[in-house]
Protein backbone atom coordinates (compact mmCIF):
# COMPACT_ATOMS: atom_id res chain seq x y z
CA UNK A 1 0.00 0.00 0.00
CA UNK A 2 1.48 3.33 -1.06
CA UNK A 3 1.48 6.22 1.40
CA UNK A 4 -1.09 8.82 0.27
CA UNK A 5 1.21 11.61 1.53
CA UNK A 6 4.68 10.78 0.18
CA UNK A 7 3.86 7.86 -2.19
CA UNK A 8 6.37 5.59 -0.43
CA UNK A 9 5.48 1.91 -1.11
CA UNK A 10 6.63 0.82 2.37
CA UNK A 11 3.73 1.11 4.83
CA UNK A 12 3.05 -1.00 7.89
CA UNK A 13 -0.27 -2.13 9.39
CA UNK A 14 -0.71 -1.03 13.00
CA UNK A 15 -4.21 -2.36 13.62
CA UNK A 16 -6.92 -4.29 11.74
CA UNK A 17 -10.59 -4.38 12.66
CA UNK A 18 -13.73 -5.79 11.14
CA UNK A 19 -16.04 -3.05 9.87
CA UNK A 20 -19.49 -2.77 8.30
CA UNK A 21 -20.78 -5.87 10.06
CA UNK A 22 -18.07 -8.08 8.61
CA UNK A 23 -18.31 -6.73 5.06
CA UNK A 24 -15.01 -4.85 5.25
CA UNK A 25 -11.71 -4.65 7.09
CA UNK A 26 -10.46 -1.33 8.47
CA UNK A 27 -6.67 -1.08 8.71
CA UNK A 28 -4.72 1.64 10.50
CA UNK A 29 -1.34 2.11 8.76
CA UNK A 30 1.86 4.10 9.20
CA UNK A 31 4.34 5.14 6.51
CA UNK A 32 7.93 3.98 7.02
CA UNK A 33 9.35 7.11 5.35
CA UNK A 34 7.26 10.12 6.50
CA UNK A 35 5.76 8.41 9.59
CA UNK A 36 2.27 9.75 8.84
CA UNK A 37 -0.71 7.57 9.70
CA UNK A 38 -3.72 6.79 7.56
CA UNK A 39 -6.63 4.37 7.40
CA UNK A 40 -7.61 2.01 4.60
CA UNK A 41 -10.81 0.06 4.21
CA UNK A 42 -10.75 -3.21 2.31
CA UNK A 43 -14.02 -4.45 0.92
CA UNK A 44 -14.83 -7.48 -1.20
CA UNK A 45 -15.27 -6.40 -4.81
CA UNK A 46 -18.49 -7.79 -6.23
CA UNK A 47 -18.39 -8.65 -9.90
CA UNK A 48 -21.34 -9.33 -12.15
CA UNK A 49 -21.16 -12.21 -14.61
CA UNK A 50 -23.12 -11.22 -17.68
CA UNK A 51 -24.86 -13.64 -20.04
CA UNK A 52 -22.13 -13.08 -22.62
CA UNK A 53 -19.59 -14.45 -20.16
CA UNK A 54 -17.98 -11.06 -19.57
CA UNK A 55 -17.59 -9.76 -16.03
CA UNK A 56 -17.78 -6.22 -14.72
CA UNK A 57 -17.69 -4.66 -11.25
CA UNK A 58 -21.04 -4.33 -9.50
CA UNK A 59 -22.21 -0.71 -9.41
CA UNK A 60 -25.15 0.10 -7.18
CA UNK A 61 -25.96 3.14 -9.35
CA UNK A 62 -26.34 0.94 -12.42
CA UNK A 63 -28.80 -1.33 -10.60
CA UNK A 64 -30.76 1.69 -9.37
CA UNK A 65 -30.94 3.25 -12.84
CA UNK A 66 -33.05 0.35 -14.12
CA UNK A 67 -35.31 0.58 -11.10
CA UNK A 68 -35.58 4.37 -11.50
CA UNK A 69 -37.13 3.85 -14.95
CA UNK A 70 -39.74 1.50 -13.47
CA UNK A 71 -40.49 4.08 -10.75
CA UNK A 72 -41.02 6.98 -13.17
CA UNK A 73 -44.21 8.82 -12.21
CA UNK A 74 -44.54 6.86 -8.96
CA UNK A 75 -44.27 8.29 -5.44
CA UNK A 76 -40.74 6.93 -4.94
CA UNK A 77 -38.01 9.32 -3.77
CA UNK A 78 -34.30 9.25 -4.48
CA UNK A 79 -33.81 8.30 -0.82
CA UNK A 80 -36.13 5.31 -1.32
CA UNK A 81 -34.05 4.24 -4.32
CA UNK A 82 -30.81 4.69 -2.39
CA UNK A 83 -32.14 2.47 0.42
CA UNK A 84 -33.26 -0.12 -2.14
CA UNK A 85 -29.81 -0.06 -3.72
CA UNK A 86 -28.21 -0.63 -0.32
CA UNK A 87 -30.61 -3.53 0.38
CA UNK A 88 -29.71 -5.11 -2.95
CA UNK A 89 -25.97 -4.74 -2.39
CA UNK A 90 -26.28 -6.08 1.17
CA UNK A 91 -28.22 -9.12 -0.07
CA UNK A 92 -25.60 -9.81 -2.74
CA UNK A 93 -22.74 -9.48 -0.23
CA UNK A 94 -24.55 -11.78 2.23
CA UNK A 95 -24.46 -14.52 -0.39
CA UNK A 96 -20.71 -14.72 0.25
CA UNK A 97 -19.97 -14.95 -3.46
CA UNK A 98 -17.57 -12.50 -5.12
CA UNK A 99 -19.01 -13.17 -8.59
CA UNK A 100 -22.77 -12.80 -9.01
CA UNK A 101 -24.74 -13.77 -12.13
CA UNK A 102 -26.61 -10.82 -13.65
CA UNK A 103 -29.81 -12.82 -13.17
CA UNK A 104 -29.17 -12.89 -9.39
CA UNK A 105 -28.88 -9.10 -9.31
CA UNK A 106 -32.34 -8.85 -10.84
CA UNK A 107 -33.75 -11.32 -8.33
CA UNK A 108 -32.20 -9.32 -5.48
CA UNK A 109 -34.00 -6.21 -6.77
CA UNK A 110 -37.47 -7.75 -7.10
CA UNK A 111 -38.36 -8.37 -3.44
CA UNK A 112 -37.42 -4.97 -1.99
CA UNK A 113 -39.03 -3.27 -4.99
CA UNK A 114 -42.24 -5.22 -4.39
CA UNK A 115 -42.34 -3.84 -0.85
CA UNK A 116 -41.51 -0.32 -2.01
CA UNK A 117 -44.03 0.10 -4.84
CA UNK A 118 -46.11 -2.65 -6.43
CA UNK A 119 -46.71 -0.77 -9.69
CA UNK A 120 -43.00 -0.14 -10.14
CA UNK A 121 -42.44 -3.80 -9.26
CA UNK A 122 -44.81 -4.90 -12.04
CA UNK A 123 -43.07 -2.62 -14.53
CA UNK A 124 -39.63 -3.93 -13.57
CA UNK A 125 -40.79 -7.56 -13.42
CA UNK A 126 -42.42 -7.32 -16.84
CA UNK A 127 -39.06 -6.49 -18.39
CA UNK A 128 -36.88 -8.63 -16.12
CA UNK A 129 -39.10 -11.73 -16.36
CA UNK A 130 -39.82 -11.02 -20.06
CA UNK A 131 -43.61 -11.04 -19.86
CA UNK A 132 -45.02 -12.16 -23.21
CA UNK A 133 -48.73 -11.60 -22.69
CA UNK A 134 -51.45 -10.11 -20.56
CA UNK A 135 -51.68 -13.51 -18.86
CA UNK A 136 -48.18 -13.01 -17.46
CA UNK A 137 -49.29 -9.70 -15.94
CA UNK A 138 -52.49 -11.26 -14.60
CA UNK A 139 -50.56 -14.10 -12.94
CA UNK A 140 -48.14 -11.66 -11.28
CA UNK A 141 -51.02 -9.43 -10.13
CA UNK A 142 -52.75 -12.49 -8.67
CA UNK A 143 -49.61 -13.22 -6.62
CA UNK A 144 -49.55 -9.61 -5.38
CA UNK A 145 -53.24 -9.71 -4.48
CA UNK A 146 -52.84 -13.01 -2.61
CA UNK A 147 -49.92 -11.50 -0.69
CA UNK A 148 -52.03 -8.45 0.20
CA UNK A 149 -54.93 -10.67 1.29
CA UNK A 150 -52.58 -12.75 3.48
CA UNK A 151 -51.30 -9.54 5.06
CA UNK A 152 -54.82 -8.28 5.74
CA UNK A 153 -55.79 -11.65 7.24
CA UNK A 154 -52.74 -11.65 9.51
CA UNK A 155 -53.48 -8.07 10.59
CA UNK A 156 -57.15 -8.93 11.29
CA UNK A 157 -56.14 -12.03 13.30
CA UNK A 158 -53.65 -10.00 15.36
CA UNK A 159 -56.38 -7.48 16.25
CA UNK A 160 -58.74 -10.27 17.35
CA UNK A 161 -56.31 -11.86 19.82
CA UNK A 162 -56.46 -10.51 23.40
Secondary structure, 3 states (H helix, E strand, C coil): CCCCCCCCCCEEEEEEEEEHHHCEEEEEEEECCCCCEEEEEEECCCEEECCCCCEEECCHHHHHHHHHHHCCCCCCCHHHHHHHHHHHHHHHHHCCCCEEEHHHHHHHHHHHHHHHCHHHHHHHHHHHCCCCCHHHHHHHHHHHHHHHHHHHHHHHHHHHCC
